[in-house]
């Protein structure tokens, strides 16, 4: 991703869905046979619109907005076998400290209630490629029309699947992660074969600490990071690093986040992932300061950082000058050729539950592009 004469721009993946699409997706969830043709037509048209809108704003590396997915982590239950039943989900440790606020977040749609999540109840294996094939076809048609500088498609990491879909079948968590990794490999490779970059979403490497592994010590959690990174590397073993992006975050919700494990604690383990681009939070009040963590850190050969320079949980529209300053901080410690301007997380992580008002999300992306232009002029002057 290096070698350009300016800072490239991207984001994490999910973008606001239109109201008609949300209505069709909800109807399809209750009755898969209902309005199937209407849903497919709407998805094709909305993906074309969302890709064209990104290019019009000046975003370099674009996505399909994850428009077809219920969420970045739970969509896999439609594509892999072995999931069913229901279990009580896991509550984040920071929200447990403030239960009244946690209930408020649920009521306003700022986070999901921790009930009714499916779990692993049988062997995990690829089940159907129909939805993936439709996503790839819609994205290819949209990209071919407007020809962005680059295009990526998201897929869940093995570790985040285990966080949201508890294991109630395999003898241990290691066996479960290994099975999920191998089951996800065909999807990973299909995205590459279709001509897109693959983005593996791995919040388990950070958020997992205060969500699924709150009872562990930091040292024990670092073992989880090593295992989950190894699973990503195994599942992407046939994919060149320069075609892989990996995203980690501490949870895309406006909470206290005072139990977030510091980036400095997990960085050594995270940097073992075989990727060409690491996307991480860099704009919210809990993690903006962590640009300094990279002072004196030798990054793996070819690795580019894509820190969030716009927040994904606040309706403040960042000033382009602030965006530029955030970019320049990272450039000052890793070099201008090792920085790509991104967002902290997605703008519609769960269908119909946007943290940022849809029209404001697009305005924030506009500010991202403007800030990158300012930073580029100064960094290449």
N, C-alpha and C positions, 0 to 999 in steps of 0.2 A: 504493500500500500504506500510505501515511501517513494521518493523520486519525483514528486510533484513540486511545483513552484508556489504552492499555496496550501492552506489547511483544508482538507476535505471534510465534508459534513455527512452525518448519518444520524440514526436514532436507534432505538432498541427493537422496534418491531411493531407492536400493536398501535393502531390508530383508531380514532372514533368511527363507530359504525353508524350508518344512517338509521333513522327510526323505522322505515319500512323493512330494512334488513333485520333489525332486532326482532321485530314482530314475526317475521317469517322463520327466523331461527328458533324462537320460542315455540311456535306452533309445530315445527319439525321435531323438536325435542320431545314433545308430548305425543306426536303421531308422525313417525318417519315417512309415512306414505302421503301425508297431507301437504298439498301445495309444493310438491317436489320440483315440478317444472318452473314454477314461479320463483322458488328459492334459487335454483341454479341460474336462471336468467338474471335475477337481482345480484347474485354474487359476481357473475361475469361483468356486469355493468359497473358495479360499485368498485371492484378491484381496478378496472380500467380508469375510473374516476380518481381513485385514491393515489394510484401511481402517477397519473398525469399531474395531479395537484402537487405532489412532492417535487416533481421535476420543474414545474412552473415556479415553485418557491426557490429553487436553486439547491435542493438537497442532492448530494452526489450519489450516495449509496442508499437505495430505496428498498422498501419491502412491499408485500401485498397487504400490509396492515393487519395480518392475522384475522381477516374479516370472517372467515368461515368457522373459527374455533370458539368454543365456549370459554376456554381459558388456555393459557400457554402450557399448563401442566396437566389438565384433566382431559383434554381432547383425545389423548392416546387411548382411552378406554373404548373409543369407537373403532380404533385401528388395530388394537391388540386384543387377543383373547386372554382370559384368566381373571377378569375383573367383574365384580358384582357385589351383592349384599349392601350393607351400610354399616358405618361405624362413626363414632364420635370423633371429630377432627381434633387437631392440636391447636391450642391457643398460644399465641406468642407471649413470651415471658414478660415483656414490657407492658402488654395490655393486662396481664394478670395483676400487675401492681396497681392498675387503675380500672377496676371492673366497671365502674359507672361510665367512664369514658369509652370503654370497649363496647358497652351496650349502645351508647350513642352512635359510635361508628357503624355498628350493624344497622341501626335504624335509618341512618342517612345514606346507607350504601357505600360507606367508606371501607368496609371489609366484609367478608362473608361470615355468616354464622357457622360455628364449628359443629355442625350436625349433618348427618345424612350422606357423608362422603363414602364412595364405594371403596372397596379394598381388594387386595389380591387374594383370590380364593381358588386359583387353579394355575396350571402351567401357562406362562406368558409366552406368546408367540404371535407373529404377524397374522392378522385375521382378514383384513380387506385393504386393498390399495385404492379403492374407488375414490375416496375423499382426497387422498394425496394426489392422485392423478388429475382430479378436477382442479385442485389448487394450483398444481404446476401448469396446467393448460391455461387457466385464467391469467396467471401471472406472466406466462410467456407471451400471451397475446397482448397484454397491457404493456409490457416492456418493449416489445417489438414496435409498438406505435410511437413511443416517445424516446426510446433509446437513452436511458440514463447512463451515467459513467459506470455504475455497477448496481447489482441487485442481489439481495440476500433473502433467504427464507428461514424462518425460525423452526426449531424442533426442541422438544424437551430433553433435558439431560437424564441419564439413568437415575442419578441421585435425587432429582426433584420429583420424579415419578414416585420414588419410594417415600418421599416426605408427604405427599398428598394422597397416595393410595397405599395404606398400610399393608404390610405383609402378614397374611394369615394362612399362608400355604407352604412356603419354603422353610426348610429347617433352620435357616439363619439369614441374617440380613445380607451377608456376603453373597450367598447363593442367589438371593432375590435380585440384587444389583447386577450380578453377572447375567442372569436370564434376561432382565430388562435391556441391558446393554446390547446383547446379541439380537434381541427382537427389534430394537430401534435401528440397528445398523442398515437394513435395507432402505428405510426412509431417508437416513442420512445420505446414503450413496445415491439414491434417486434424485435428490435435490442437486447434488453435484453434477450428475449425468445430464440433468435438464439445463445446465449452464449457469446455475446460480451459485453464489456463496452460501455456505451453510452456517447458520448461527445456532449454536447449542446454548440454550438458556439454563444456567446452572446456579440459581440462587441458593441451592443446597450448600454451596461452598461458603456461604456467609450467613444468610438467613437461617439456615438449618441449625446453627448454634443455639439461637434463642427460641426456636420453634420445636423441632423434633428432638433436639439433643440438649435441652436445657439442664438435664440432670448430670451431664458429663462435665468433667473438668476441661479447661482449655486444651490441655495436653491430649486428653482422650479425643477431643473433637478434631484435633489436628490429624489423628489417625483416620478419622472419617473422611477428612479432606483428601488425604493421600489415596484412600480406597476409591473415592468417587472420581478423582482425577484420573486414576488408573483405568477406571471403567470408561470414561470418555475417550481416553487414548486408545483403548482396545477397540471400542466401537467405531472409531474414526481412523483405524490403522491404514485403510486404503485411500485416505483423503490427504492430499498435500496440505501442509500447515497454512500456506498462503491462501487456501480456499476455505479456511475455517475461522469463524469468529466465536468467541465464548463470552457470555455475559454473566456476571455475578452481581448480586445485590443483597441488601439486608431486609427486603420486604417493601413492596410498593404501596405503602399506606401511611397516612399522616398520623403517626403515633409517637410516643415518647422516644423510642429507640435507644433508651439508656442501657439496654442489655446487649446492644450490637457488639460483636467481637471486633476489635480493631483490625484494620487492614494489615497493620504491621505484624500481627500474630499469624495470619493465614497466608501472607504473601509468598513465602518460600514454597509452600505446598501448591498454591495456585499457579505459580510460574512454571511448574512441571508439566502443565497441560500443553499439548503439542498444537499450538494455534498461532496464527499470524496476527490476530487482533484480539485484545482483551478489553471488553467494555465494562466499565465500573462506575459507581456513583461518585460524583465530584461536585455536585451543586447544592445538595440539601444541607441544613445546618449541622447534621451529625457527622458528615463525611467530607465536607468541602475542604477542610484543613489537611486532608490526607495526601494531597499532591506532594507534600514535603517528605512523605515516606519514601519516595523514589530517589531522594538525594543519596548518591553513593551506591544505588542498586544497579547492578549490571544486568540489563534485560537480555533475555535469550536472543540470539541472532534473528533478525527479521521481525521481531515482535513490535507491533504498533499499539499504543494505548488509545482508547476512545473513551475518555472520561465524560461523564455527564456535565455539561456546562449550562443546561437548563433543567430545572426540577420537574418531576412528573407527578407531584402530589399537591402543588400549590397553584392557585389561579393568578398569582403575580406573573406578569409578563416581564421577563428579565430585560434590562437595558442592554443593547448591543455592546456598549462599552464594558459592562460587567462580564458579559460572555467573552469578550476579547481578553480581559484580564485573566479569567480562569484558564483560557487556552494558553496564554503566555506563561502562566505559572508552571504548567506541565512542560511546556517547551523549554523552560529554563533549566529543568532538571534531567530531561531525557532527550532533548533536541527536537527541533521543529519537524524533522522528517519522521519522528516517531509518535506524532500526535494527530489524531483525528477527532473532530468535534462531535460529541454525541449528546444523548439525554440520559438522565439517571435510570429511567426504566420506561415501560410502555405507557401509553396514554389511554389504553382501554384493556387493561390486563384481564379483566373478567367482562364478559359480554353484558352490556347494559349498565355497568357500574363504573363510569368514568370518574377518576379522581379530579381531573381537570375538565372544565366545561368544553365541549367539542370545538366550538369556534375559537376559544382561547388557546386550545392546544395547537391549532394551526398557526395562530399568531406567535406563539412561543417558538415554533419551528422557523418562522420568518426571522425572528430575532436571533436565533441560532446561526442562520446563514449570514445575517448582517454582521454579527460579532466575529464570525470566522473571516469575513472579508477584511474587517479592521485589523484583526490579529495578523493576517497574512501580509498586509501592507507593511506593518511594522517589523515583522519577523524577516521579511525578504527585502527590506529597504537597504 
